[in-house]
Every structure is written in structure tokens, then in C-alpha cells.
Amino acid sequence: MNSDDRYNERCKQRLYEKMGTNHPVCIASGATDWQIFEGHHVAGRRFDAHVEYFSADMHRRFTHAQKSRPGPTSDSPGTGERAGHYCVGLADILSPVARVAEGFGHGLVKLADSEDIRSETAKALIRGAGYFLIALAGFLERVGQRLEHYGDSLIDEASRAQPGSAKRQRQSRKSGTKRAGPSRRARR
């Protein structure tokens, strides 16, 4: 093993330790290559220290969504504001997770209907798991929509409660920087 291989192995083991697994899978994209994983602050680093790991592409998308939201109302955001950013951060994550679950569920239903599976019991179990994942995807999408609603409301409330931040909130809405891209429902 040369020095580059040892370095790569040390990097991989450090990442696995941070992630708490030796078999990482991005729950938002399905990616498994350890070299593309990045830590993402769910609420944004100014609002909470909680980090989850995603593929670089998904991390970039989640970070872009965070940057489209209003910044903190003060140097030390309050509990409600931090909770709001955490809720919308979770909502951003749940939407692609729901799509992955739905796609996997449809794949299982298709597999159960194929000739590859001969046991009727196995077909029934695979089909049942597929339909469960499809239903779960719809549920996750609705949970994400509710979290986004509550999170946006908490962020707006914090902005109204902070002196001088109402002007910033109005400017944000006028310039259209509060939300980037179509709503979750329109993207579906």
C-alpha cells in the first residue's frame, strides 16, 4: 500500500467514523461512493450544529435552499427562529427522500410482478413492501409540507418580533429571495 492509498484509507475511515457507518448511503439520492459525501447542517450552521451526511449534489441543493431563506434576526437567534430553520431544513431533506422511497417502491412492485421471483410468498412480501414505500413517500411529502409551513411561520414570527427586522423581511419578499424555485407541490 503506497502513501496515497494509506491517505485515502485514513480519510475514508475518518468519514465513516463521523457518519457512524462503514456502508454510507445518501438517503436523498441513493449514492454510495464514500468520496462524494459531505456534512450538511440541517438548519444551517448559524442556527444549529446538527450535521447529517449527503452526496455532494444533494448537499449543494440543500445549502442553496437554505441560502434562499432570511438570515438570522440577530447575532444570537432565538429558540423559535432556530426551530423554524430546523423545520424547513428537514422539509428540504424529506422531499427527495420521498422521491427515492417512491421510486424504490415502484421498483419492488415491478420486481414482484416479474418472472424472476418464483415463490408466491416472496412475491407477496416484495409487493407489500413496495406498496408500503409508495404510501410512505406520500406521507413523507405531506410531513415535509407541514414542516415547511411551521418552519416558515416560526421564521416570520421571529422576524416580526425582532426590532428592525420587519423591513428586512419585506425586502426579502419583494425581491423574491425568500424561496427559490417552484414549491414542493409544483416540483412533483
C-alpha positions as CSV (number, residue, x, y, z in Angstrom):
1,M,0.0,0.0,0.0
2,N,1.6,3.3,-1.1
3,S,1.3,6.6,0.7
4,D,-1.7,7.8,-1.4
5,D,-3.6,4.6,-0.6
6,R,-2.9,5.0,3.1
7,Y,-4.0,8.6,3.0
8,N,-7.3,7.7,1.2
9,E,-7.9,4.9,3.7
10,R,-7.4,7.3,6.6
11,C,-9.8,9.8,5.0
12,K,-12.4,7.1,4.4
13,Q,-12.1,5.8,8.0
14,R,-12.5,9.3,9.4
15,L,-15.6,9.9,7.4
16,Y,-17.1,6.5,8.3
17,E,-16.4,7.4,12.0
18,K,-18.2,10.8,11.6
19,M,-21.1,9.1,9.8
20,G,-21.4,6.2,12.2
21,T,-21.3,3.6,9.5
22,N,-19.0,1.7,7.2
23,H,-21.6,1.5,4.5
24,P,-22.9,5.0,3.7
25,V,-25.9,5.6,1.6
26,C,-27.3,9.0,0.8
27,I,-31.0,8.8,1.8
28,A,-31.8,11.6,-0.6
29,S,-30.1,10.3,-3.8
30,G,-29.1,6.7,-3.1
31,A,-25.4,7.4,-3.7
32,T,-22.9,5.1,-2.0
33,D,-19.4,6.3,-3.0
34,W,-17.8,7.5,0.2
35,Q,-15.7,10.1,-1.6
36,I,-18.7,12.2,-2.5
37,F,-20.3,12.6,1.0
38,E,-20.4,16.0,2.7
39,G,-21.7,17.1,6.0
40,H,-24.8,19.3,5.9
41,H,-26.0,21.5,8.8
42,V,-29.7,20.7,8.7
43,A,-30.8,24.1,10.0
44,G,-27.8,26.0,8.7
45,R,-24.7,26.4,10.7
46,R,-25.9,29.8,12.2
47,F,-28.9,28.1,13.7
48,D,-27.9,24.6,14.9
49,A,-24.8,22.3,15.0
50,H,-26.6,19.1,13.9
51,V,-24.9,17.6,10.8
52,E,-26.1,14.8,8.5
53,Y,-24.2,13.4,5.6
54,F,-25.4,13.5,2.0
55,S,-23.9,13.2,-1.5
56,A,-22.2,16.4,-2.7
57,D,-25.0,17.1,-5.2
58,M,-27.8,16.9,-2.5
59,H,-25.7,18.9,-0.1
60,R,-25.4,21.6,-2.7
61,R,-29.2,21.6,-3.3
62,F,-30.0,21.7,0.4
63,T,-27.5,24.6,1.0
64,H,-28.9,26.5,-1.9
65,A,-32.4,26.2,-0.4
66,Q,-31.1,27.4,3.0
67,K,-29.4,30.5,1.4
68,S,-32.7,31.5,-0.1
69,R,-34.2,32.0,3.3
70,P,-33.9,35.0,5.5
71,G,-30.8,35.3,7.6
72,P,-30.7,35.4,11.4
73,T,-32.6,38.3,13.0
74,S,-29.7,38.9,15.4
75,D,-26.2,37.6,16.3
76,S,-27.9,35.1,18.6
77,P,-31.1,33.8,17.1
78,G,-33.8,32.8,19.5
79,T,-35.2,29.3,20.0
80,G,-38.2,29.8,17.8
81,E,-36.1,31.1,14.9
82,R,-33.7,28.2,15.2
83,A,-36.5,25.7,15.4
84,G,-38.1,27.3,12.3
85,H,-34.9,26.9,10.3
86,Y,-34.5,23.3,11.5
87,C,-38.1,22.5,10.4
88,V,-37.6,23.9,6.9
89,G,-34.2,22.2,6.7
90,L,-35.9,18.9,7.5
91,A,-38.6,19.7,4.9
92,D,-35.9,20.2,2.3
93,I,-34.5,16.8,3.1
94,L,-37.8,14.9,3.1
95,S,-38.8,15.8,-0.4
96,P,-36.0,14.0,-2.2
97,V,-36.2,11.2,0.4
98,A,-39.9,10.7,-0.5
99,R,-39.0,10.5,-4.2
100,V,-36.3,7.9,-3.6
101,A,-38.7,5.8,-1.4
102,E,-41.4,6.1,-4.1
103,G,-39.1,5.0,-6.9
104,F,-37.7,2.1,-4.9
105,G,-41.3,1.1,-4.0
106,H,-42.3,1.1,-7.7
107,G,-39.2,-1.0,-8.5
108,L,-40.2,-3.6,-5.9
109,V,-43.8,-3.8,-7.2
110,K,-42.3,-4.3,-10.7
111,L,-39.9,-7.0,-9.4
112,A,-42.8,-8.8,-7.7
113,D,-44.7,-8.9,-11.0
114,S,-41.6,-10.3,-12.9
115,E,-40.7,-13.9,-13.6
116,D,-37.5,-13.5,-11.6
117,I,-39.4,-14.3,-8.3
118,R,-40.9,-17.7,-8.3
119,S,-42.2,-18.0,-4.7
120,E,-45.7,-16.6,-4.2
121,T,-44.9,-15.8,-0.6
122,A,-41.8,-13.8,-1.7
123,K,-43.8,-12.0,-4.4
124,A,-46.4,-11.0,-1.9
125,L,-43.8,-9.8,0.6
126,I,-41.9,-7.8,-2.1
127,R,-45.2,-6.3,-3.5
128,G,-46.3,-5.4,0.1
129,A,-43.0,-3.7,0.8
130,G,-43.2,-1.8,-2.5
131,Y,-46.7,-0.5,-1.8
132,F,-45.8,0.4,1.7
133,L,-42.8,2.5,0.4
134,I,-45.1,4.2,-2.1
135,A,-47.6,5.1,0.6
136,L,-44.7,6.2,2.9
137,A,-43.5,8.5,0.2
138,G,-46.8,10.4,0.1
139,F,-46.8,10.6,3.9
140,L,-43.2,12.0,3.9
141,E,-44.2,14.6,1.3
142,R,-47.1,15.7,3.5
143,V,-44.9,15.8,6.6
144,G,-42.4,17.9,4.6
145,Q,-45.1,20.4,3.6
146,R,-46.3,20.8,7.2
147,L,-42.7,21.2,8.5
148,E,-42.1,23.8,5.8
149,H,-45.3,25.7,6.8
150,Y,-44.5,25.6,10.5
151,G,-40.8,26.5,9.9
152,D,-41.7,29.4,7.7
153,S,-44.2,30.7,10.2
154,L,-41.6,30.4,13.1
155,I,-39.1,32.3,11.0
156,D,-41.6,35.0,10.1
157,E,-42.6,35.3,13.7
158,A,-39.0,35.7,14.8
159,S,-38.5,38.4,12.2
160,R,-41.6,40.3,13.3
161,A,-40.6,40.1,17.0
162,Q,-37.1,41.4,16.4
163,P,-36.9,45.2,16.2
164,G,-35.8,46.4,12.7
165,S,-36.1,43.0,11.1
166,A,-39.6,43.6,9.6
167,K,-38.0,45.9,7.0
168,R,-35.5,43.1,6.0
169,Q,-38.4,40.6,5.8
170,R,-40.4,42.9,3.5
171,Q,-37.4,43.5,1.3
172,S,-36.8,39.8,1.1
173,R,-40.3,39.1,0.0
174,K,-40.2,42.0,-2.6
175,S,-37.0,40.8,-4.1
176,G,-38.3,37.2,-4.2
177,T,-35.3,35.8,-2.2
178,K,-37.3,34.0,0.4
179,R,-37.9,30.9,-1.6
180,A,-36.0,29.7,-4.6
181,G,-37.7,27.7,-7.4
182,P,-41.2,26.2,-7.5
183,S,-43.0,24.9,-4.5
184,R,-42.6,21.3,-3.5
185,R,-46.1,20.5,-4.9
186,A,-45.2,22.1,-8.3
187,R,-41.9,20.1,-8.5
188,R,-43.6,16.8,-8.1
